[in-house]
Amino acid sequence: MWEIVYKNLLLVYILELGAALAGSYYLKKIKGVKKETKILVYYLWLVIFVESVGLYPLYAYFTNYETMPFIKDTPWERNYWWYNLYHFLKFAALFYYFVSQLSSAVKRKIFRIVAVIYLLCSILYLSFSGEFFYQYSTFDSIVGTFFIITLILFYLYELLKSEQILNFYKSLPFYISIGILVWHVTVTPLLIYSMYFTQRSPEFVELNTIVLRLINIFLYGMFIAGFLICATKKKEIEKLKRV
């Protein structure tokens, strides 16, 4: 069972690295990249760092806690706390990116206010719910996902009504939005039941691993495709303008 988990982690790292490198390639090739796109690429590199540090429970477990005896039988034995902290940065980065895609100044202002309220409520929830060390925040998994999905749907609705829909395949936010939308809809139920990710529930571990493998391939595949396709298309447009 744990061999399957290991192989899945290796695949995810390769995909995450591929997405971060593709994003960096996009920043290098395209002039005048918007701030929200730069933040998105920086976020992808942050993901690699977070995932690397987040492996410490597996490392400790497979070494029988000889290298990290101080975390055994403590709240730090699992990495829920680490990912609960990371979720603040994740949602902040995604909120900023998708709010920036909205054409309406009024909508952008409303969503920014809602984002601040959400982050404050999330902090209060983790402070008093007792979930910080023992499972992924249910509040973040449900309310945060709902907020991100709502933002993406607003963006897609505006895209559908605009002339940009004719060239959607040249739009980086389109690839990012589809990847994030499908990922959150699929993974959120798994995060809510993450407490069952133990050796006592091998069926859930196997299901969780298979679903995450497939959805991560889709997510980072969309990121990589978006960065590479849009970098190529925009370079072609820039060349035509110079002719």
C-alpha positions as CSV (number, residue, x, y, z in Angstrom):
1,M,0.0,0.0,0.0
2,W,2.7,2.5,1.0
3,E,4.7,1.7,-2.2
4,I,1.7,3.0,-4.2
5,V,1.7,6.1,-2.1
6,Y,5.4,6.6,-2.7
7,K,5.0,6.3,-6.5
8,N,2.1,8.7,-6.5
9,L,4.2,11.3,-4.5
10,L,7.0,10.9,-7.0
11,L,4.7,11.5,-9.9
12,V,3.1,14.6,-8.2
13,Y,6.6,16.1,-7.7
14,I,7.5,15.6,-11.3
15,L,4.2,17.3,-12.4
16,E,4.6,20.2,-9.9
17,L,8.2,20.8,-11.0
18,G,7.0,20.7,-14.7
19,A,4.3,23.3,-14.0
20,A,6.7,25.6,-12.1
21,L,9.3,25.3,-14.9
22,A,6.7,26.0,-17.5
23,G,5.5,29.0,-15.6
24,S,9.0,30.3,-15.3
25,Y,9.5,29.8,-19.1
26,Y,6.3,31.8,-19.7
27,L,7.6,34.7,-17.5
28,K,10.9,34.7,-19.4
29,K,9.4,34.6,-22.8
30,I,6.5,37.1,-22.4
31,K,7.1,40.8,-21.8
32,G,4.9,42.8,-19.5
33,V,3.4,39.8,-17.6
34,K,0.7,40.9,-15.1
35,K,1.4,40.8,-11.4
36,E,-1.2,38.1,-10.7
37,T,0.5,35.8,-13.2
38,K,3.9,36.3,-11.6
39,I,2.4,35.5,-8.2
40,L,0.8,32.4,-9.6
41,V,4.2,31.2,-10.8
42,Y,5.8,32.0,-7.5
43,Y,3.0,30.1,-5.8
44,L,3.8,27.0,-7.9
45,W,7.4,27.0,-6.6
46,L,6.0,27.5,-3.1
47,V,4.0,24.3,-3.6
48,I,7.1,22.3,-4.3
49,F,8.7,23.6,-1.1
50,V,5.6,22.9,1.0
51,E,5.2,19.4,-0.4
52,S,8.9,18.7,0.3
53,V,8.6,19.7,4.0
54,G,5.3,18.0,4.3
55,L,6.9,14.6,3.7
56,Y,8.5,14.6,7.2
57,P,5.8,12.3,8.7
58,L,6.5,9.6,6.1
59,Y,10.2,10.0,6.6
60,A,9.8,9.7,10.3
61,Y,7.5,6.7,10.0
62,F,9.7,4.7,7.6
63,T,12.8,5.3,9.8
64,N,10.8,4.2,12.9
65,Y,11.2,7.7,14.3
66,E,14.9,7.2,14.9
67,T,15.7,10.4,13.1
68,M,12.8,12.4,14.5
69,P,11.9,10.8,17.9
70,F,10.7,14.2,19.3
71,I,7.5,14.2,17.1
72,K,6.3,10.7,18.0
73,D,3.0,10.6,19.9
74,T,2.8,14.4,19.7
75,P,0.4,16.7,17.6
76,W,3.3,17.3,15.3
77,E,3.4,13.6,14.3
78,R,1.1,14.3,11.4
79,N,1.5,17.2,8.9
80,Y,-2.1,18.5,9.1
81,W,-0.8,21.7,10.9
82,W,1.6,22.4,8.1
83,Y,-1.0,22.1,5.3
84,N,-3.5,24.1,7.3
85,L,-1.0,26.9,7.4
86,Y,-0.3,26.5,3.7
87,H,-4.0,26.7,2.8
88,F,-3.9,30.4,3.9
89,L,-1.2,31.1,1.3
90,K,-2.9,28.9,-1.3
91,F,-6.3,30.5,-1.1
92,A,-4.8,34.0,-0.9
93,A,-2.8,33.4,-4.1
94,L,-5.8,31.9,-5.9
95,F,-8.2,34.5,-4.7
96,Y,-5.9,37.3,-5.9
97,Y,-5.4,35.6,-9.3
98,F,-9.0,35.0,-10.1
99,V,-10.3,38.3,-8.6
100,S,-7.8,40.0,-10.9
101,Q,-9.5,38.3,-13.9
102,L,-12.9,39.9,-13.3
103,S,-13.6,42.9,-15.5
104,S,-16.1,44.5,-13.1
105,A,-14.4,46.8,-10.6
106,V,-17.5,46.5,-8.3
107,K,-17.2,42.7,-8.3
108,R,-13.5,42.8,-7.6
109,K,-14.1,45.1,-4.6
110,I,-16.9,42.8,-3.3
111,F,-14.8,39.7,-3.6
112,R,-11.8,41.3,-1.9
113,I,-13.9,42.2,1.1
114,V,-15.4,38.7,1.2
115,A,-11.9,37.2,0.9
116,V,-10.7,39.2,4.0
117,I,-13.8,38.1,5.9
118,Y,-13.2,34.5,4.9
119,L,-9.5,34.5,6.0
120,L,-10.5,36.0,9.4
121,C,-13.2,33.4,9.9
122,S,-10.8,30.7,8.8
123,I,-8.3,31.8,11.5
124,L,-11.0,31.8,14.2
125,Y,-12.3,28.4,13.1
126,L,-8.8,26.8,13.3
127,S,-8.2,28.5,16.6
128,F,-11.3,27.1,18.3
129,S,-12.3,23.9,16.4
130,G,-9.4,21.7,17.5
131,E,-8.8,20.6,13.9
132,F,-5.4,22.4,13.4
133,F,-3.3,19.4,14.4
134,Y,-5.6,16.5,13.6
135,Q,-7.2,17.0,10.2
136,Y,-7.4,19.4,7.3
137,S,-9.6,22.3,8.1
138,T,-13.2,21.5,7.2
139,F,-14.0,25.2,7.0
140,D,-11.2,25.7,4.4
141,S,-12.2,22.6,2.5
142,I,-15.8,23.6,2.1
143,V,-16.1,27.4,2.4
144,G,-12.8,28.1,0.7
145,T,-13.6,25.7,-2.2
146,F,-17.0,27.3,-2.6
147,F,-15.5,30.7,-2.8
148,I,-12.9,29.7,-5.4
149,I,-15.4,27.9,-7.5
150,T,-17.7,30.9,-7.4
151,L,-14.9,33.2,-8.5
152,I,-14.0,30.9,-11.4
153,L,-17.6,30.6,-12.5
154,F,-17.9,34.5,-12.5
155,Y,-14.7,34.6,-14.6
156,L,-15.9,31.9,-17.1
157,Y,-19.3,33.7,-17.4
158,E,-17.6,37.0,-18.2
159,L,-15.4,35.1,-20.7
160,L,-18.4,33.5,-22.3
161,K,-20.1,37.0,-22.8
162,S,-17.0,38.6,-24.3
163,E,-15.3,38.4,-27.6
164,Q,-12.3,36.7,-26.0
165,I,-14.3,33.4,-26.0
166,L,-13.3,33.2,-29.7
167,N,-9.7,32.8,-28.7
168,F,-10.1,31.1,-25.3
169,Y,-7.3,28.6,-26.2
170,K,-4.9,31.6,-26.1
171,S,-6.0,32.7,-22.7
172,L,-3.8,31.5,-19.8
173,P,-6.5,32.2,-17.1
174,F,-8.8,29.7,-19.0
175,Y,-6.4,26.8,-18.6
176,I,-5.7,27.7,-14.9
177,S,-9.4,28.1,-14.1
178,I,-10.4,24.8,-15.6
179,G,-7.6,23.0,-13.8
180,I,-8.4,24.5,-10.4
181,L,-12.1,24.1,-10.8
182,V,-12.0,20.4,-11.6
183,W,-9.3,19.7,-8.9
184,H,-11.3,21.3,-6.1
185,V,-14.5,19.7,-7.0
186,T,-12.8,16.3,-7.1
187,V,-10.4,16.6,-4.1
188,T,-12.5,18.4,-1.5
189,P,-14.5,15.3,-0.5
190,L,-11.2,13.5,0.1
191,L,-9.9,16.3,2.3
192,I,-13.0,16.3,4.4
193,Y,-12.5,12.6,5.1
194,S,-8.7,12.8,5.4
195,M,-8.9,11.4,9.0
196,Y,-9.4,8.0,7.5
197,F,-6.0,8.1,5.7
198,T,-4.4,5.5,8.0
199,Q,-3.3,1.9,7.8
200,R,-6.6,1.0,9.4
201,S,-8.4,2.1,6.2
202,P,-6.3,0.7,3.3
203,E,-9.3,0.9,0.9
204,F,-9.6,4.7,1.5
205,V,-5.8,5.1,1.2
206,E,-5.9,3.3,-2.2
207,L,-8.9,5.2,-3.4
208,N,-7.4,8.5,-2.3
209,T,-4.1,7.7,-4.0
210,I,-5.7,6.8,-7.3
211,V,-8.0,9.8,-7.4
212,L,-5.1,12.2,-6.5
213,R,-2.9,10.7,-9.1
214,L,-5.4,11.2,-11.9
215,I,-6.6,14.7,-10.8
216,N,-3.0,15.9,-10.3
217,I,-2.1,14.8,-13.8
218,F,-5.1,16.8,-15.1
219,L,-4.4,19.9,-13.0
220,Y,-0.7,20.2,-13.7
221,G,-1.2,19.1,-17.3
222,M,-3.6,22.1,-17.7
223,F,-1.0,24.4,-16.1
224,I,1.8,23.2,-18.3
225,A,-0.3,23.2,-21.5
226,G,-1.6,26.7,-20.6
227,F,1.9,28.2,-20.0
228,L,3.5,26.6,-23.1
229,I,0.6,27.2,-25.5
230,C,0.1,30.8,-24.4
231,A,3.8,31.6,-24.4
232,T,4.0,30.3,-28.0
233,K,0.8,32.1,-29.2
234,K,1.8,35.4,-27.7
235,K,5.3,35.2,-29.1
236,E,3.8,34.7,-32.6
237,I,1.5,37.7,-32.1
238,E,4.5,39.8,-31.1
239,K,6.4,38.8,-34.2
240,L,3.5,39.6,-36.5
241,K,3.2,43.1,-34.9
242,R,6.9,43.7,-35.7
243,V,6.5,42.7,-39.4
